[in-house]
Amino acid sequence: MAAFDAYKENRSSKFAMEPFARAVGQDTFAKLEYEGVIVELPIETEPAPGQPPSAPQAQFDHPLKHDYLVARYLSQHTTEWTPESLDVVSFESNSFDALAMTLELIKNEPQCDTFIQRVHNWNWAAALVCIAKAMRTGGGRHSQIQFAVLALVAEKMFDPVQQTRKRANEVLALFPQAIAAPYKAIHSLPELYAQVQQQVLSEAKQKGSELWFPKWRDLFARFDSPTFGEQDLKQIVSSQALIGWTAVNVFRRFKLSKVDVRQLRAYYDACAACDFNDWRASTIRSRVVHALGATDTKVVVELLFEALSQDLHVGADRRRALAGRDRRADSRCRAAPHGDRHLDWHGHQHRKQDPGAQDAARDWRIGVLPRRARRLGAGRHSADRPRARSTAERA
């Protein structure tokens, strides 16, 4: 727990020596220091006149040792499988080593599936990195959940947002050629759906189905029936991450009806009334915004503009939904909400954010929002036009 707390409190590989020593015990700490596992760091700056000296700091001689101890803690404490903790141990999605180690240390397969779903709910690319690394180290035991996550990522190769397509291809490249090649050879969404349906039948015959898998299969296969019932839309609030996000993908394939939008808006409003730090509510709000990505109506656009200015937890999702729907936006505008993160097979993201992201975001506001406002203003009721313009200007 001391290793996890050191990350949580410092958001860095460096930590204060004294509290860490108290947590692990002075004898244990002295031994770790003697063996060179923990290294005391030199004081970088002299204290200001009249100020006490800085507390001595230390770090592990190799960050993977710290990651391993954190992974041991995570593998034994399922209550820590939350977005906040995943942010902590990954340094805000900049390294997935600790998460990959956690997956390898979990021996119970249902718990492995739960962990993958929690990670996928937080960051879909991280879930794929964990699975890919587990396969490379002989830990690939998660056949059906691996299949489901790969299918969802393969659909992202056809996303209207350029950066999402790029990330999907980068993540698929982490897998062995025999697994990634069939997905990379797909050239259209209908081709993907046909291949997934064929593989689903083979998977079910060979290994049997886990309890969630038939529901996921039936949901993912909805690509030619845009009529949704109340129970269909309810899947978006599922506690099972793969079911909830698969529902999002399915709803994004079609333009939703007014009734569909009304129900999804009700979910969003209900979750918006929850505590701002409630990660489950935040997840559902994010899912709703993604689900509205193909629905170009005034009600939807106004909701997204409202959420863009008020909901900081998932503001990037709103920008992505708006940019993704505007097919005429240039590629730089579409990519604006996402940093240029390049994943190697170790799961490191070499740059937290593209240096030009702020310029791209500004271009997005200039290129996409006014265009959207003009569309709203082109309606029959001229009274709506000033509101659309002011909303765009505020965003």
C-alpha positions in Angstrom: 0.0 0.0 0.0 2.9 2.3 0.7 4.0 2.2 -3.0 0.5 3.0 -4.2 0.1 5.8 -1.7 3.4 7.3 -2.8 2.1 7.6 -6.3 -1.3 8.9 -5.1 0.1 11.6 -2.9 3.0 12.7 -5.1 1.8 11.9 -8.7 5.4 11.2 -9.4 8.0 8.5 -9.0 9.6 10.7 -6.3 8.3 10.5 -2.7 9.1 11.9 0.7 11.4 9.5 2.6 10.1 9.9 6.1 6.4 9.0 5.5 7.3 6.1 3.2 9.7 4.8 5.8 7.0 4.9 8.5 4.6 3.1 6.2 6.9 0.2 5.4 8.8 0.1 8.7 12.2 1.7 9.5 14.0 -1.7 9.3 12.5 -2.6 5.9 13.3 0.9 4.5 16.9 0.7 5.8 17.3 -2.6 4.1 15.9 -1.4 0.8 18.1 1.6 1.0 21.2 -0.5 1.8 20.5 -2.8 -1.1 20.2 0.1 -3.5 16.5 -0.6 -4.3 15.5 2.9 -2.9 17.8 5.8 -3.7 17.9 9.1 -1.8 17.7 12.1 -4.2 19.9 15.2 -3.9 18.2 18.4 -2.8 17.7 20.3 -6.0 17.3 23.8 -4.6 18.4 25.7 -1.5 15.5 26.8 0.7 14.6 30.5 0.7 15.9 32.6 3.6 13.9 31.9 6.7 12.3 28.7 5.3 12.9 25.2 6.6 14.9 22.9 4.3 13.0 20.6 1.9 12.1 17.1 3.2 14.5 14.4 1.8 13.1 12.6 -1.2 13.8 9.2 -2.7 12.7 7.0 -5.5 13.2 3.4 -6.6 16.3 2.6 -8.6 14.1 1.5 -11.4 10.5 2.7 -11.9 9.3 -0.9 -12.8 10.0 -2.0 -9.3 7.7 0.7 -8.0 5.2 -0.3 -10.6 5.3 -3.9 -9.6 4.6 -3.1 -6.0 1.7 -0.9 -7.0 0.4 -3.7 -9.3 0.5 -6.2 -6.4 -1.6 -3.8 -4.3 -4.1 -3.2 -7.2 -4.4 -6.9 -8.0 -5.6 -7.5 -4.4 -7.8 -4.5 -3.9 -10.7 -4.4 -6.4 -12.1 -1.3 -4.7 -9.2 0.6 -6.2 -10.2 -0.2 -9.7 -11.7 3.3 -10.3 -10.8 6.0 -12.8 -9.1 8.0 -10.1 -6.8 5.2 -9.1 -6.1 4.3 -12.7 -5.1 7.9 -13.4 -2.8 7.8 -10.4 -0.9 4.6 -11.3 -0.7 5.5 -15.0 0.4 9.1 -14.4 -2.7 10.4 -16.2 -2.5 7.8 -19.0 1.2 8.2 -19.7 2.4 4.7 -18.8 0.4 1.5 -18.6 3.1 -0.7 -17.1 1.6 -1.0 -13.7 -1.8 -1.8 -15.2 -0.4 -4.5 -17.4 1.4 -6.0 -14.4 -1.8 -5.9 -12.4 -3.6 -8.0 -15.1 -0.8 -10.5 -15.1 -0.9 -10.9 -11.3 -4.7 -11.5 -11.2 -5.1 -15.3 -11.2 -8.9 -15.4 -11.0 -10.2 -15.2 -14.6 -13.6 -13.6 -13.8 -11.6 -10.9 -11.9 -9.3 -10.5 -14.9 -12.4 -9.8 -17.1 -13.7 -7.3 -14.5 -10.3 -5.6 -14.4 -10.2 -5.3 -18.2 -13.7 -3.9 -18.3 -12.9 -1.3 -15.6 -9.7 -0.3 -17.5 -11.6 -0.2 -20.8 -14.3 2.0 -19.2 -11.6 4.4 -18.2 -9.3 4.2 -21.3 -10.0 1.8 -24.2 -6.4 2.0 -25.4 -5.1 1.0 -22.0 -7.2 -2.1 -22.0 -5.8 -3.2 -25.3 -2.2 -2.5 -24.2 -2.8 -4.6 -21.1 -4.2 -7.5 -23.1 -1.4 -7.3 -25.7 1.4 -7.3 -23.1 -0.3 -10.2 -21.3 -0.2 -12.2 -24.5 3.5 -11.4 -25.1 4.3 -12.7 -21.6 2.2 -15.9 -21.9 -0.8 -14.5 -19.9 -3.4 -14.3 -22.6 -6.3 -16.1 -20.9 -9.0 -13.7 -21.8 -10.3 -15.0 -25.1 -13.9 -13.7 -25.3 -13.2 -10.3 -23.6 -10.2 -9.9 -25.8 -12.4 -10.6 -28.9 -15.0 -8.1 -27.8 -12.5 -5.3 -27.0 -10.7 -5.9 -30.3 -14.0 -5.7 -32.2 -14.9 -2.4 -30.6 -11.4 -1.0 -31.4 -11.7 -2.2 -35.0 -14.9 -0.2 -35.4 -12.9 2.9 -34.3 -10.7 2.5 -37.4 -13.7 3.9 -39.3 -14.4 6.7 -36.8 -14.9 10.2 -38.4 -12.3 11.6 -36.0 -8.9 11.2 -37.5 -7.0 10.9 -34.2 -9.3 8.1 -33.1 -8.6 6.2 -36.2 -4.9 6.7 -35.7 -4.9 5.5 -32.1 -7.0 2.4 -33.1 -4.4 1.4 -35.7 -1.5 2.0 -33.2 -3.1 -0.2 -30.6 -3.9 -3.0 -33.0 -0.2 -2.9 -34.0 0.7 -4.1 -30.5 -0.9 -7.5 -31.1 0.7 -10.4 -32.8 0.3 -10.3 -36.5 -2.0 -13.4 -36.6 -4.5 -11.6 -34.4 -4.3 -8.1 -35.7 -4.1 -8.9 -39.5 -7.7 -9.9 -40.0 -8.9 -6.6 -38.5 -6.4 -4.5 -40.4 -7.6 -6.1 -43.7 -11.1 -4.9 -43.2 -12.1 -2.0 -45.5 -15.7 -1.2 -44.4 -18.0 -1.4 -41.5 -20.3 -4.0 -43.1 -17.3 -6.1 -43.7 -16.3 -5.8 -40.0 -19.8 -6.7 -38.8 -19.9 -9.8 -41.1 -16.5 -10.9 -39.8 -17.4 -10.4 -36.2 -20.6 -12.4 -36.6 -18.7 -15.3 -38.2 -16.0 -15.2 -35.4 -18.7 -15.0 -32.7 -20.2 -18.3 -33.8 -16.8 -19.9 -33.9 -15.9 -18.6 -30.5 -19.1 -19.7 -28.9 -18.8 -23.3 -30.3 -15.2 -23.8 -29.3 -15.2 -22.4 -25.8 -18.7 -21.8 -24.7 -20.0 -18.4 -23.7 -19.5 -16.4 -20.6 -22.7 -14.8 -19.1 -22.1 -11.4 -20.6 -20.9 -12.6 -24.0 -24.3 -13.4 -25.7 -25.7 -10.0 -24.7 -22.6 -8.3 -26.1 -22.9 -10.4 -29.3 -26.5 -9.5 -29.9 -25.9 -5.9 -29.2 -22.9 -5.5 -31.4 -24.7 -7.2 -34.3 -27.3 -4.4 -34.4 -26.1 -2.7 -37.6 -29.2 -2.9 -39.9 -32.1 -2.0 -37.5 -32.1 1.6 -36.3 -35.3 1.2 -34.3 -34.5 1.1 -30.6 -36.8 0.3 -27.7 -36.5 1.5 -24.1 -34.6 -1.6 -23.0 -32.1 -1.1 -25.9 -31.3 2.4 -24.8 -31.1 1.3 -21.2 -28.0 -0.7 -22.0 -26.0 2.6 -22.1 -26.2 2.7 -18.2 -25.0 -0.9 -17.8 -22.6 -1.5 -15.0 -20.7 -3.8 -17.4 -18.4 -1.5 -19.3 -18.3 -3.5 -22.5 -22.0 -3.6 -22.7 -22.4 0.1 -22.0 -19.7 1.2 -24.5 -20.9 -1.3 -27.1 -24.3 0.3 -26.8 -22.7 3.6 -27.5 -21.0 2.3 -30.7 -24.3 0.9 -31.9 -26.3 4.1 -31.3 -23.6 6.1 -33.1 -24.2 4.0 -36.2 -27.6 5.7 -36.8 -29.4 9.0 -36.4 -31.5 8.6 -33.3 -35.2 9.5 -33.1 -36.6 12.3 -30.9 -37.8 9.6 -28.4 -34.3 8.1 -28.3 -32.7 11.4 -27.7 -35.2 12.3 -25.0 -34.4 9.1 -23.1 -30.7 9.5 -23.4 -31.0 13.2 -22.3 -32.9 12.0 -19.2 -29.9 9.7 -18.3 -27.5 12.6 -18.8 -29.6 15.0 -16.7 -30.0 12.4 -13.9 -26.2 11.8 -13.8 -25.4 15.5 -14.0 -27.3 15.9 -10.7 -25.0 13.5 -9.0 -21.8 14.4 -7.1 -19.3 15.8 -9.6 -16.7 13.3 -8.4 -19.0 10.3 -8.9 -17.1 8.4 -11.6 -20.0 6.1 -12.5 -22.2 9.1 -13.2 -19.4 10.8 -15.1 -19.0 7.6 -17.2 -22.7 7.6 -18.1 -22.6 11.2 -19.1 -19.6 10.5 -21.3 -21.4 7.5 -22.9 -24.5 9.6 -23.7 -22.4 12.2 -25.5 -20.6 9.6 -27.6 -23.9 8.0 -28.4 -25.2 11.2 -29.8 -22.3 11.5 -32.3 -24.4 10.7 -35.4 -27.5 12.6 -34.5 -27.5 16.1 -36.0 -30.5 17.8 -34.5 -30.9 21.2 -32.8 -31.7 19.6 -29.4 -28.6 17.4 -29.5 -26.3 20.2 -30.5 -27.6 22.5 -27.8 -27.1 19.7 -25.2 -23.5 19.3 -26.4 -22.8 23.0 -26.3 -24.2 23.2 -22.8 -22.2 20.2 -21.6 -19.1 21.6 -23.3 -19.1 24.7 -21.2 -20.2 23.1 -17.9 -19.0 19.5 -17.7 -15.2 19.5 -17.4 -15.0 15.8 -16.6 -15.9 14.9 -20.1 -15.6 18.1 -22.1 -13.2 16.5 -24.6 -15.9 14.0 -25.4 -18.3 16.8 -26.3 -15.8 18.4 -28.6 -15.1 15.0 -30.2 -18.8 14.3 -30.7 -19.4 17.7 -32.3 -16.3 17.5 -34.5 -17.0 13.9 -35.5 -20.4 14.8 -36.8 -19.3 17.7 -38.8 -18.0 15.9 -41.9 -16.9 19.1 -43.5 -14.5 20.1 -40.7 -10.9 19.8 -41.7 -8.8 17.0 -40.2 -6.9 19.3 -37.9 -10.1 20.5 -36.4 -11.4 17.0 -35.9 -8.2 15.9 -34.2 -8.2 18.9 -31.9 -9.6 17.4 -28.7 -7.0 14.7 -28.5 -3.3 14.9 -27.8 -1.0 13.2 -30.2 -0.2 10.1 -28.1 2.0 7.5 -29.7 1.9 4.1 -28.0 4.8 1.7 -28.1 4.3 -1.9 -27.0 5.5 -1.1 -23.5 2.4 1.1 -23.3 4.2 4.4 -22.9 2.6 7.5 -24.3 5.6 9.5 -25.5 3.9 12.9 -25.5 1.1 13.8 -23.1 -0.3 16.3 -25.5 0.7 17.5 -29.0 2.3 21.0 -28.7 -0.1 22.2 -31.4 -3.2 21.0 -29.6 -4.1 24.4 -28.3 -3.9 25.9 -31.8 -5.9 23.0 -33.2 -8.6 23.5 -30.5 -8.7 27.2 -31.4 -9.1 26.3 -35.0 -11.8 23.9 -34.0 -13.7 26.6 -32.3 -13.3 28.9 -35.3 -14.0 26.2 -38.0 -16.6 23.9 -36.4 -18.7 25.9 -33.9 -19.6 28.9 -36.1 -20.5 26.4 -38.9 -22.7 24.5 -36.5 -24.3 27.8 -35.3 -25.1 28.7 -38.9 -26.8 25.4 -39.4 -29.0 26.0 -36.3 -29.6 29.6 -37.4 -30.8 28.4 -40.8 -34.0 27.0 -39.3 -37.5 28.4 -39.9 -37.6 30.4 -36.7 -35.4 33.4 -36.9 -35.7 33.8 -33.1 -33.5 30.8 -32.6 -30.6 32.3 -34.5 -29.2 34.7 -31.9 -29.3 31.9 -29.3 -27.3 29.6 -31.6 -24.7 32.3 -32.3 -24.2 33.2 -28.6 -23.9 29.6 -27.7 -21.2 29.1 -30.2 -19.4 32.2 -29.1 -19.5 31.1 -25.4 -18.1 27.7 -26.3 
